[in-house]
Amino acid sequence: MTREDIIAAIDEEISRLEKVRDLLQNSSSGRLSGALARKTATGTKKRNLSPEARARIAAAQKRRWAKQKAAAAQAAKK
């Protein structure tokens, strides 16, 4: 990468940052503007489990509790 390429990349980054700064400064309510807010809000969807998945998780946890309780009871006998 040549010196000119590096300078061009830095100039592009500065330009992008200035645009973001302008968007943030010009927002009326202090919140992120629509397009920027949509970009940052992605990935925050609530994920719901199916009833079957909940039942499998509950059954697995009950098995773990039973195993732990049995081990504690066996240790108390010794």
Sequence and secondary structure as in RCSB ss.txt:
>XXXX:A:sequence
MTREDIIAAIDEEISRLEKVRDLLQNSSSGRLSGALARKTATGTKKRNLSPEARARIAAAQKRRWAKQKAAAAQA
AKK
>XXXX:A:secstr
  HHHHHHHHHHHHHHHHHHHHHHHH SSSS  HHHHHHHHTT       HHHHHHHHHHHHHHHHHHHHHHHHH
HH 
